[in-house]
Amino acid sequence: MILRAWGWAWKQNLPAMEKMVLLVLGDTENAETGACHIRTRRLAEKAGVSQSTAERNLRTQRDKGLITINRTSLEDGSPGSSS
């Protein structure tokens, strides 16, 4: 876990579910790049929300300027994302 990311996430004025999704992202942050590589299905599992709720929260946070979303492909060619 990256404590800097968690500290920043806790300071955001967000509803509980949005904050939990942001905290899970902080838990997966790469310290050197700041990127978070996690599938939305896994993000939803860790946050305790449905996949559609996780996706909606990601879009909301993107729209608020808190995160950026870059779609990527994994080594096996399956879709992934970097938030």
Secondary structure, DSSP 8 states (H G I E B T S, - for coil): --HHHHHHHHHS---HHHHHHHHHHHHTB-TTT--BB--HHHHHHHHTS-HHHHHHHHHHHHHTTS---EEEE-TTS-EEEE-
